[in-house]
Amino acid sequence: MNSPSGKRRLVVKDKLWNGLHFCLRSLLPISVFLIVAFLAVPALAYVLILLSKWRILAAKPRFWWPNLRANAADLAFSFSLVLFMGWPSADLTQQLIWLAIYLLWVFVFKTDRLPAGHVWRGLAAQGMGAAALIYSLNQLPLPAVLAGIWLVSLIAVQHILSGFPKRDYHSRLTQIWGLFAIQLAWVMLHWQVNFWIIPNLAVLLAVVLLASSLLYSLHLREAAHGAARRQILASTLIVTFAVLIFSGLWLTTL
């Protein structure tokens, strides 16, 4: 039997380890914040994020591509967050809010290994990535923005599908979603390049992807969920029409 003093030492050691683990995981978001907010060198923050993924190349070369795919959603979200944190109009308060979001991403979203966690991470990567690219329309040509939205969409749906049992048709679903996203982006970015804070294209992509993920989850359960499907479709249509109708109000020009 362990003595009381031995148990106390184990408890103290466990608390110290948890505290050290917390500090190490907080190091990247805090470092990114300090670099962007006080040094004003976002490029250095991008390099730091890439260096934090050194484990991708630490394995044998045949594992590099799977490791990259597994970390792609995190990279898309982190890069997008750095862009918003370093946006010229962002003040210190807004940058602190982005830091809080980054910490929430690291300690809550990234730790959830359930299918729902994969869905939320994929949605975050989709929404943040698309929004960051749309905000960059003044610095990037339209074809580059469209290609970026296509890539981010592939990353997002691949990450979501990785939380479900693997199926042979997953690659086709990924290609279909990427094609849908780039076509919707082409239409909306030609039709309207104005928005109110959050680009309507990013909202629509996230809403449709969420609805598709929920419908796919119901499909895998192989049970009758007709009412749930109708509710999901109805909610998606309502949000879609609301975004399209009210996107002309409170506009901000890029």
LUMSE-235952 format. One record per residue: residue number from 1; residue in three letters; chain; x, y, z of N, C-alpha, C in turn. Coordinates in pm, whole numbers, plus 50000, padded with zeros to 5 digits. Layout:
# LUMSE-235952
[node NUM,'ALA','A',[X,Y,Z],[X,Y,Z],[X,Y,Z]]
...
END
This chain:
# LUMSE-235952
[node 1,'MET','A',[50084,49879,50000],[50000,50000,50000],[50087,50125,50000]]
[node 2,'ASN','A',[50042,50223,49928],[50114,50349,49926],[50086,50427,50053]]
[node 3,'SER','A',[50189,50487,50107],[50172,50568,50227],[50105,50700,50191]]
[node 4,'PRO','A',[50043,50767,50291],[49982,50898,50265],[50080,50999,50206]]
[node 5,'SER','A',[50205,50996,50255],[50304,51090,50203],[50336,51059,50057]]
[node 6,'GLY','A',[50339,50929,50022],[50363,50891,49884],[50251,50936,49793]]
[node 7,'LYS','A',[50127,50922,49840],[50013,50967,49761],[50017,51118,49739]]
[node 8,'ARG','A',[50055,51190,49846],[50064,51336,49833],[50169,51375,49730]]
[node 9,'ARG','A',[50282,51302,49731],[50387,51332,49633],[50338,51307,49491]]
[node 10,'LEU','A',[50262,51199,49474],[50207,51171,49341],[50110,51279,49297]]
[node 11,'VAL','A',[50027,51326,49390],[49931,51433,49357],[50005,51560,49319]]
[node 12,'VAL','A',[50109,51594,49398],[50187,51715,49368],[50256,51702,49234]]
[node 13,'LYS','A',[50315,51583,49208],[50383,51561,49081],[50285,51572,48965]]
[node 14,'ASP','A',[50164,51518,48982],[50063,51525,48878],[50022,51669,48851]]
[node 15,'LYS','A',[50005,51747,48957],[49967,51888,48941],[50079,51967,48873]]
[node 16,'LEU','A',[50204,51938,48910],[50316,52007,48847],[50324,51973,48699]]
[node 17,'TRP','A',[50303,51845,48667],[50306,51804,48527],[50194,51870,48449]]
[node 18,'ASN','A',[50074,51874,48506],[49961,51939,48437],[49987,52088,48417]]
[node 19,'GLY','A',[50048,52151,48519],[50080,52293,48506],[50183,52318,48398]]
[node 20,'LEU','A',[50286,52231,48393],[50389,52244,48290],[50330,52221,48152]]
[node 21,'HIS','A',[50243,52121,48141],[50178,52092,48013],[50094,52211,47968]]
[node 22,'PHE','A',[50022,52272,48061],[49940,52390,48029],[50028,52504,47978]]
[node 23,'CYS','A',[50140,52527,48046],[50230,52636,48006],[50289,52612,47868]]
[node 24,'LEU','A',[50328,52487,47841],[50387,52456,47711],[50285,52473,47599]]
[node 25,'ARG','A',[50160,52431,47624],[50058,52445,47520],[50018,52591,47501]]
[node 26,'SER','A',[50032,52671,47605],[49999,52814,47594],[50110,52892,47526]]
[node 27,'LEU','A',[50228,52833,47517],[50344,52906,47469],[50327,52954,47325]]
[node 28,'LEU','A',[50275,52869,47236],[50261,52908,47096],[50162,53023,47079]]
[node 29,'PRO','A',[50037,53013,47130],[49945,53127,47114],[49999,53257,47172]]
[node 30,'ILE','A',[50060,53250,47291],[50112,53372,47354],[50228,53428,47273]]
[node 31,'SER','A',[50315,53341,47223],[50428,53387,47141],[50379,53453,47013]]
[node 32,'VAL','A',[50280,53392,46949],[50222,53451,46828],[50164,53589,46859]]
[node 33,'PHE','A',[50093,53599,46969],[50034,53728,47008],[50143,53834,47030]]
[node 34,'LEU','A',[50248,53799,47102],[50355,53896,47129],[50425,53939,47001]]
[node 35,'ILE','A',[50448,53844,46911],[50515,53877,46785],[50430,53971,46701]]
[node 36,'VAL','A',[50301,53941,46692],[50213,54022,46606],[50180,54156,46671]]
[node 37,'ALA','A',[50148,54154,46800],[50100,54276,46865],[50212,54375,46896]]
[node 38,'PHE','A',[50330,54327,46932],[50435,54417,46978],[50553,54428,46880]]
[node 39,'LEU','A',[50584,54320,46810],[50690,54328,46709],[50636,54364,46572]]
[node 40,'ALA','A',[50505,54339,46551],[50439,54370,46423],[50509,54300,46307]]
[node 41,'VAL','A',[50542,54172,46327],[50605,54092,46221],[50524,53964,46204]]
[node 42,'PRO','A',[50409,53971,46135],[50326,53851,46118],[50399,53736,46049]]
[node 43,'ALA','A',[50492,53770,45958],[50566,53665,45888],[50640,53575,45986]]
[node 44,'LEU','A',[50695,53635,46091],[50765,53556,46193],[50668,53464,46267]]
[node 45,'ALA','A',[50546,53511,46288],[50444,53427,46352],[50409,53307,46265]]
[node 46,'TYR','A',[50400,53329,46133],[50373,53217,46042],[50485,53114,46050]]
[node 47,'VAL','A',[50609,53161,46053],[50724,53070,46062],[50719,52992,46193]]
[node 48,'LEU','A',[50684,53059,46301],[50676,52992,46431],[50570,52883,46430]]
[node 49,'ILE','A',[50456,52910,46368],[50350,52809,46359],[50398,52689,46279]]
[node 50,'LEU','A',[50469,52715,46169],[50522,52604,46089],[50623,52523,46170]]
[node 51,'LEU','A',[50710,52590,46244],[50809,52519,46325],[50743,52435,46434]]
[node 52,'SER','A',[50627,52479,46482],[50558,52402,46586],[50506,52269,46532]]
[node 53,'LYS','A',[50504,52255,46400],[50458,52130,46337],[50576,52042,46294]]
[node 54,'TRP','A',[50687,52053,46364],[50806,51977,46327],[50782,51826,46329]]
[node 55,'ARG','A',[50684,51782,46407],[50658,51638,46416],[50611,51580,46283]]
[node 56,'ILE','A',[50558,51665,46195],[50512,51616,46065],[50627,51548,45992]]
[node 57,'LEU','A',[50746,51608,45999],[50862,51555,45929],[50950,51468,46019]]
[node 58,'ALA','A',[50911,51450,46145],[50992,51369,46236],[50973,51220,46210]]
[node 59,'ALA','A',[50865,51184,46141],[50837,51043,46111],[50905,51004,45979]]
[node 60,'LYS','A',[50885,50880,45939],[50938,50834,45811],[50868,50907,45697]]
[node 61,'PRO','A',[50938,50923,45583],[50880,51001,45472],[50742,50954,45428]]
[node 62,'ARG','A',[50713,50825,45440],[50583,50777,45395],[50469,50827,45484]]
[node 63,'PHE','A',[50503,50879,45602],[50400,50933,45691],[50387,51085,45680]]
[node 64,'TRP','A',[50471,51149,45599],[50468,51295,45591],[50334,51347,45540]]
[node 65,'TRP','A',[50285,51286,45431],[50159,51333,45373],[50040,51310,45467]]
[node 66,'PRO','A',[50024,51190,45526],[49915,51173,45623],[49926,51269,45742]]
[node 67,'ASN','A',[50049,51292,45790],[50066,51385,45901],[50028,51528,45862]]
[node 68,'LEU','A',[50065,51566,45739],[50030,51699,45692],[49879,51715,45680]]
[node 69,'ARG','A',[49812,51613,45629],[49666,51619,45617],[49601,51629,45755]]
[node 70,'ALA','A',[49657,51556,45851],[49599,51559,45986],[49615,51695,46053]]
[node 71,'ASN','A',[49719,51770,46015],[49746,51900,46076],[49701,52018,45990]]
[node 72,'ALA','A',[49646,51990,45873],[49614,52097,45779],[49507,52192,45833]]
[node 73,'ALA','A',[49404,52138,45900],[49298,52223,45954],[49353,52318,46060]]
[node 74,'ASP','A',[49441,52267,46144],[49503,52351,46247],[49586,52461,46184]]
[node 75,'LEU','A',[49660,52428,46078],[49741,52528,46009],[49653,52634,45944]]
[node 76,'ALA','A',[49545,52591,45879],[49455,52686,45814],[49395,52783,45915]]
[node 77,'PHE','A',[49350,52729,46028],[49291,52815,46132],[49396,52910,46189]]
[node 78,'SER','A',[49514,52857,46221],[49618,52939,46285],[49666,53050,46192]]
[node 79,'PHE','A',[49690,53018,46064],[49734,53120,45969],[49628,53230,45954]]
[node 80,'SER','A',[49502,53189,45947],[49394,53287,45933],[49387,53377,46055]]
[node 81,'LEU','A',[49404,53317,46173],[49398,53396,46296],[49511,53498,46301]]
[node 82,'VAL','A',[49630,53460,46256],[49742,53554,46254],[49711,53671,46161]]
[node 83,'LEU','A',[49648,53643,46046],[49613,53750,45954],[49518,53850,46020]]
[node 84,'PHE','A',[49416,53800,46089],[49321,53890,46154],[49385,53962,46273]]
[node 85,'MET','A',[49470,53892,46347],[49536,53954,46461],[49628,54067,46416]]
[node 86,'GLY','A',[49690,54050,46300],[49782,54151,46249],[49720,54248,46151]]
[node 87,'TRP','A',[49586,54246,46139],[49520,54337,46046],[49549,54482,46087]]
[node 88,'PRO','A',[49575,54572,45989],[49615,54709,46023],[49520,54782,46119]]
[node 89,'SER','A',[49391,54754,46108],[49294,54825,46193],[49273,54758,46329]]
[node 90,'ALA','A',[49339,54644,46354],[49319,54572,46480],[49395,54642,46593]]
[node 91,'ASP','A',[49323,54679,46700],[49388,54739,46815],[49423,54630,46916]]
[node 92,'LEU','A',[49482,54671,47029],[49529,54573,47128],[49413,54492,47186]]
[node 93,'THR','A',[49299,54556,47207],[49183,54483,47260],[49139,54373,47166]]
[node 94,'GLN','A',[49131,54405,47037],[49093,54303,46939],[49197,54192,46931]]
[node 95,'GLN','A',[49323,54228,46941],[49428,54126,46938],[49421,54035,47060]]
[node 96,'LEU','A',[49385,54090,47175],[49366,54007,47294],[49247,53912,47277]]
[node 97,'ILE','A',[49143,53958,47209],[49029,53871,47181],[49072,53756,47091]]
[node 98,'TRP','A',[49154,53787,46990],[49204,53681,46902],[49293,53584,46980]]
[node 99,'LEU','A',[49370,53635,47075],[49452,53547,47160],[49362,53453,47240]]
[node 100,'ALA','A',[49253,53506,47296],[49160,53422,47372],[49099,53314,47282]]
[node 101,'ILE','A',[49066,53351,47159],[49011,53253,47064],[49115,53146,47032]]
[node 102,'TYR','A',[49240,53188,47016],[49347,53092,46988],[49365,52994,47105]]
[node 103,'LEU','A',[49364,53046,47227],[49376,52959,47344],[49257,52864,47354]]
[node 104,'LEU','A',[49138,52913,47322],[49019,52827,47321],[49035,52716,47218]]
[node 105,'TRP','A',[49090,52751,47103],[49115,52653,46998],[49212,52545,47048]]
[node 106,'VAL','A',[49318,52586,47113],[49422,52493,47157],[49373,52401,47269]]
[node 107,'PHE','A',[49302,52456,47366],[49266,52379,47486],[49129,52313,47479]]
[node 108,'VAL','A',[49043,52356,47390],[48908,52298,47383],[48886,52226,47251]]
[node 109,'PHE','A',[48897,52297,47142],[48864,52238,47012],[48962,52129,46971]]
[node 110,'LYS','A',[49092,52152,46990],[49191,52055,46945],[49194,51929,47030]]
[node 111,'THR','A',[49141,51934,47151],[49147,51818,47240],[49028,51724,47223]]
[node 112,'ASP','A',[48926,51765,47151],[48805,51684,47133],[48827,51585,47019]]
[node 113,'ARG','A',[48835,51455,47050],[48861,51353,46949],[48734,51287,46897]]
[node 114,'LEU','A',[48619,51327,46946],[48492,51272,46899],[48459,51328,46761]]
[node 115,'PRO','A',[48368,51263,46686],[48329,51316,46555],[48282,51461,46561]]
[node 116,'ALA','A',[48212,51498,46669],[48167,51637,46682],[48285,51733,46686]]
[node 117,'GLY','A',[48394,51692,46751],[48512,51776,46756],[48572,51796,46618]]
[node 118,'HIS','A',[48575,51690,46539],[48624,51703,46401],[48536,51798,46321]]
[node 119,'VAL','A',[48405,51790,46342],[48313,51879,46270],[48339,52024,46306]]
[node 120,'TRP','A',[48350,52055,46435],[48371,52193,46477],[48505,52247,46430]]
[node 121,'ARG','A',[48609,52164,46433],[48739,52210,46383],[48734,52234,46233]]
[node 122,'GLY','A',[48667,52145,46161],[48654,52165,46017],[48576,52291,45984]]
[node 123,'LEU','A',[48468,52316,46058],[48390,52438,46036],[48472,52562,46066]]
[node 124,'ALA','A',[48549,52558,46174],[48633,52673,46209],[48737,52699,46101]]
[node 125,'ALA','A',[48800,52593,46051],[48899,52609,45945],[48834,52663,45818]]
[node 126,'GLN','A',[48714,52612,45785],[48643,52658,45666],[48606,52806,45678]]
[node 127,'GLY','A',[48542,52842,45788],[48499,52980,45805],[48613,53079,45816]]
[node 128,'MET','A',[48711,53048,45900],[48824,53139,45919],[48909,53149,45793]]
[node 129,'GLY','A',[48933,53035,45729],[49015,53037,45608],[48951,53116,45496]]
[node 130,'ALA','A',[48822,53093,45472],[48752,53166,45367],[48746,53315,45398]]
[node 131,'ALA','A',[48718,53350,45524],[48711,53491,45562],[48846,53560,45544]]
[node 132,'ALA','A',[48954,53493,45583],[49087,53552,45569],[49121,53576,45423]]
[node 133,'LEU','A',[49086,53483,45337],[49115,53498,45194],[49033,53611,45134]]
[node 134,'ILE','A',[48907,53623,45174],[48822,53730,45121],[48874,53866,45168]]
[node 135,'TYR','A',[48919,53874,45291],[48977,53999,45341],[49105,54035,45265]]
[node 136,'SER','A',[49168,53936,45202],[49294,53960,45131],[49273,53991,44984]]
[node 137,'LEU','A',[49149,54016,44943],[49121,54041,44801],[49197,54162,44747]]
[node 138,'ASN','A',[49225,54259,44832],[49300,54376,44785],[49447,54345,44761]]
[node 139,'GLN','A',[49498,54240,44827],[49639,54206,44813],[49662,54089,44718]]
[node 140,'LEU','A',[49560,54010,44692],[49575,53890,44609],[49483,53898,44488]]
[node 141,'PRO','A',[49526,53842,44374],[49436,53836,44259],[49321,53739,44285]]
[node 142,'LEU','A',[49210,53761,44216],[49092,53677,44238],[49121,53529,44216]]
[node 143,'PRO','A',[49194,53488,44110],[49222,53344,44094],[49294,53283,44215]]
[node 144,'ALA','A',[49385,53360,44276],[49455,53308,44394],[49360,53291,44512]]
[node 145,'VAL','A',[49268,53385,44529],[49170,53375,44637],[49079,53255,44614]]
[node 146,'LEU','A',[49034,53236,44490],[48948,53121,44458],[49022,52990,44483]]
[node 147,'ALA','A',[49148,52984,44441],[49226,52862,44464],[49245,52837,44614]]
[node 148,'GLY','A',[49265,52944,44690],[49279,52929,44834],[49152,52880,44900]]
[node 149,'ILE','A',[49036,52932,44857],[48909,52886,44912],[48886,52740,44877]]
[node 150,'TRP','A',[48922,52701,44756],[48910,52560,44716],[48996,52472,44807]]
[node 151,'LEU','A',[49121,52513,44831],[49211,52434,44915],[49161,52427,45059]]
[node 152,'VAL','A',[49119,52540,45114],[49068,52542,45251],[48944,52454,45263]]
[node 153,'SER','A',[48859,52454,45162],[48739,52371,45164],[48774,52223,45163]]
[node 154,'LEU','A',[48873,52186,45083],[48918,52046,45083],[48973,52007,45220]]
[node 155,'ILE','A',[49053,52095,45278],[49110,52068,45411],[49001,52050,45514]]
[node 156,'ALA','A',[48901,52138,45510],[48793,52134,45611],[48713,52006,45602]]
[node 157,'VAL','A',[48671,51969,45481],[48585,51851,45469],[48665,51723,45494]]
[node 158,'GLN','A',[48792,51720,45456],[48875,51604,45487],[48890,51585,45637]]
[node 159,'HIS','A',[48906,51695,45708],[48919,51685,45854],[48789,51636,45916]]
[node 160,'ILE','A',[48676,51684,45867],[48547,51639,45920],[48527,51491,45894]]
[node 161,'LEU','A',[48554,51448,45772],[48533,51307,45737],[48629,51215,45811]]
[node 162,'SER','A',[48744,51265,45852],[48839,51181,45926],[48785,51142,46063]]
[node 163,'GLY','A',[48682,51210,46110],[48621,51174,46237],[48516,51066,46226]]
[node 164,'PHE','A',[48481,51028,46104],[48382,50923,46080],[48453,50797,46030]]
[node 165,'PRO','A',[48385,50682,46035],[48443,50561,45979],[48480,50581,45832]]
[node 166,'LYS','A',[48597,50533,45795],[48646,50556,45660],[48560,50484,45557]]
[node 167,'ARG','A',[48530,50554,45447],[48452,50499,45336],[48526,50527,45206]]
[node 168,'ASP','A',[48501,50441,45106],[48567,50458,44977],[48525,50586,44906]]
[node 169,'TYR','A',[48406,50634,44935],[48354,50752,44864],[48392,50884,44931]]
[node 170,'HIS','A',[48473,50880,45034],[48511,51005,45102],[48587,51098,45009]]
[node 171,'SER','A',[48673,51043,44924],[48748,51130,44832],[48655,51199,44734]]
[node 172,'ARG','A',[48550,51130,44690],[48453,51193,44599],[48375,51302,44670]]
[node 173,'LEU','A',[48337,51277,44795],[48267,51381,44872],[48356,51504,44889]]
[node 174,'THR','A',[48484,51482,44912],[48577,51594,44926],[48586,51674,44798]]
[node 175,'GLN','A',[48597,51605,44685],[48605,51674,44556],[48477,51751,44525]]
[node 176,'ILE','A',[48363,51692,44557],[48235,51759,44533],[48225,51886,44616]]
[node 177,'TRP','A',[48264,51879,44742],[48257,51998,44827],[48353,52106,44779]]
[node 178,'GLY','A',[48473,52068,44739],[48568,52166,44687],[48516,52235,44562]]
[node 179,'LEU','A',[48453,52157,44472],[48395,52214,44350],[48280,52308,44384]]
[node 180,'PHE','A',[48194,52267,44477],[48082,52353,44518],[48134,52484,44578]]
[node 181,'ALA','A',[48235,52475,44663],[48287,52594,44731],[48347,52693,44633]]
[node 182,'ILE','A',[48425,52644,44537],[48490,52737,44444],[48388,52798,44348]]
[node 183,'GLN','A',[48285,52722,44310],[48181,52779,44224],[48100,52885,44299]]
[node 184,'LEU','A',[48064,52856,44424],[47991,52955,44503],[48076,53079,44525]]
[node 185,'ALA','A',[48205,53060,44550],[48294,53174,44570],[48305,53257,44443]]
[node 186,'TRP','A',[48317,53192,44330],[48329,53266,44203],[48205,53351,44178]]
[node 187,'VAL','A',[48088,53295,44203],[47964,53370,44181],[47952,53486,44279]]
[node 188,'MET','A',[47974,53460,44407],[47951,53563,44508],[48057,53672,44505]]
[node 189,'LEU','A',[48180,53637,44473],[48285,53739,44470],[48276,53825,44346]]
[node 190,'HIS','A',[48210,53777,44241],[48181,53861,44125],[48057,53945,44148]]
[node 191,'TRP','A',[47962,53888,44220],[47834,53954,44242],[47846,54065,44345]]
[node 192,'GLN','A',[47924,54039,44450],[47933,54137,44559],[48064,54119,44632]]
[node 193,'VAL','A',[48140,54226,44645],[48266,54222,44720],[48255,54307,44845]]
[node 194,'ASN','A',[48133,54333,44889],[48109,54409,45011],[48047,54319,45116]]
[node 195,'PHE','A',[48072,54350,45242],[48015,54269,45348],[48020,54348,45478]]
[node 196,'TRP','A',[47950,54296,45577],[47947,54359,45708],[48027,54273,45806]]
[node 197,'ILE','A',[48151,54310,45829],[48243,54244,45923],[48274,54100,45879]]
[node 198,'ILE','A',[48174,54011,45882],[48196,53871,45845],[48150,53851,45701]]
[node 199,'PRO','A',[48237,53806,45612],[48197,53784,45474],[48082,53684,45463]]
[node 200,'ASN','A',[47980,53722,45384],[47864,53633,45372],[47901,53499,45308]]
[node 201,'LEU','A',[48002,53499,45221],[48046,53374,45160],[48098,53278,45267]]
[node 202,'ALA','A',[48178,53328,45361],[48231,53242,45468],[48117,53187,45554]]
[node 203,'VAL','A',[48016,53269,45581],[47901,53223,45660],[47826,53113,45585]]
[node 204,'LEU','A',[47801,53135,45456],[47725,53036,45379],[47800,52903,45370]]
[node 205,'LEU','A',[47930,52910,45345],[48008,52786,45336],[48005,52710,45469]]
[node 206,'ALA','A',[48019,52781,45579],[48016,52715,45710],[47879,52656,45740]]
[node 207,'VAL','A',[47773,52728,45706],[47637,52679,45733],[47606,52555,45650]]
[node 208,'VAL','A',[47638,52560,45521],[47611,52445,45435],[47696,52326,45475]]
[node 209,'LEU','A',[47821,52350,45512],[47908,52240,45555],[47857,52178,45685]]
[node 210,'LEU','A',[47809,52260,45777],[47752,52207,45902],[47629,52122,45872]]
[node 211,'ALA','A',[47541,52172,45787],[47421,52095,45752],[47458,51964,45684]]
[node 212,'SER','A',[47555,51969,45594],[47598,51847,45524],[47658,51746,45622]]
[node 213,'SER','A',[47734,51795,45719],[47794,51706,45819],[47686,51639,45905]]
[node 214,'LEU','A',[47585,51716,45945],[47477,51660,46025],[47397,51557,45946]]
[node 215,'LEU','A',[47370,51588,45820],[47296,51493,45736],[47377,51366,45713]]
[node 216,'TYR','A',[47507,51381,45694],[47592,51263,45674],[47596,51178,45800]]
[node 217,'SER','A',[47601,51243,45917],[47599,51169,46043],[47469,51090,46058]]
[node 218,'LEU','A',[47357,51150,46021],[47229,51079,46026],[47228,50963,45928]]
[node 219,'HIS','A',[47288,50983,45812],[47294,50876,45711],[47372,50755,45763]]
[node 220,'LEU','A',[47481,50779,45834],[47562,50668,45884],[47490,50589,45993]]
[node 221,'ARG','A',[47399,50652,46063],[47326,50581,46168],[47223,50484,46112]]
[node 222,'GLU','A',[47190,50498,45984],[47098,50407,45915],[46965,50392,45990]]
[node 223,'ALA','A',[46914,50503,46034],[46786,50504,46104],[46697,50610,46043]]
[node 224,'ALA','A',[46569,50598,46068],[46473,50693,46013],[46478,50823,46093]]
[node 225,'HIS','A',[46529,50927,46031],[46536,51058,46095],[46478,51162,46000]]
[node 226,'GLY','A',[46362,51131,45945],[46301,51222,45848],[46276,51360,45905]]
[node 227,'ALA','A',[46224,51366,46028],[46195,51495,46089],[46323,51575,46112]]
[node 228,'ALA','A',[46428,51508,46157],[46556,51577,46181],[46614,51630,46051]]
[node 229,'ARG','A',[46604,51550,45944],[46655,51595,45814],[46579,51719,45767]]
[node 230,'ARG','A',[46449,51716,45782],[46369,51831,45738],[46403,51956,45819]]
[node 231,'GLN','A',[46427,51939,45948],[46464,52053,46031],[46599,52111,45990]]
[node 232,'ILE','A',[46694,52023,45960],[46826,52068,45918],[46817,52144,45786]]
[node 233,'LEU','A',[46744,52087,45690],[46730,52152,45559],[46657,52285,45571]]
[node 234,'ALA','A',[46550,52287,45650],[46474,52411,45666],[46559,52520,45732]]
[node 235,'SER','A',[46633,52482,45836],[46719,52580,45904],[46827,52633,45810]]
[node 236,'THR','A',[46883,52544,45730],[46987,52587,45635],[46931,52684,45533]]
[node 237,'LEU','A',[46813,52655,45480],[46751,52745,45382],[46719,52880,45444]]
[node 238,'ILE','A',[46670,52881,45566],[46637,53007,45633],[46762,53093,45651]]
[node 239,'VAL','A',[46869,53032,45701],[46993,53107,45722],[47049,53156,45589]]
[node 240,'THR','A',[47043,53070,45486],[47095,53109,45355],[47020,53229,45299]]
[node 241,'PHE','A',[46888,53224,45303],[46810,53337,45252],[46832,53462,45337]]
[node 242,'ALA','A',[46846,53445,45467],[46871,53561,45554],[47003,53628,45519]]
[node 243,'VAL','A',[47106,53547,45496],[47237,53603,45460],[47229,53676,45327]]
[node 244,'LEU','A',[47162,53615,45229],[47152,53676,45097],[47068,53803,45099]]
[node 245,'ILE','A',[46961,53802,45175],[46871,53917,45178],[46933,54035,45252]]
[node 246,'PHE','A',[46994,54007,45367],[47045,54115,45451],[47192,54147,45424]]
[node 247,'SER','A',[47253,54081,45325],[47393,54110,45297],[47412,54249,45237]]
[node 248,'GLY','A',[47305,54310,45190],[47314,54445,45136],[47307,54553,45241]]
[node 249,'LEU','A',[47288,54516,45370],[47277,54614,45477],[47407,54622,45556]]
[node 250,'TRP','A',[47437,54742,45605],[47555,54767,45689],[47682,54714,45621]]
[node 251,'LEU','A',[47703,54755,45497],[47814,54701,45420],[47944,54776,45449]]
[node 252,'THR','A',[48052,54702,45437],[48185,54760,45445],[48258,54726,45316]]
[node 253,'THR','A',[48312,54825,45247],[48378,54800,45120],[48518,54749,45144]]
[node 254,'LEU','A',[48555,54648,45067],[48690,54593,45080],[48794,54697,45037]]
END
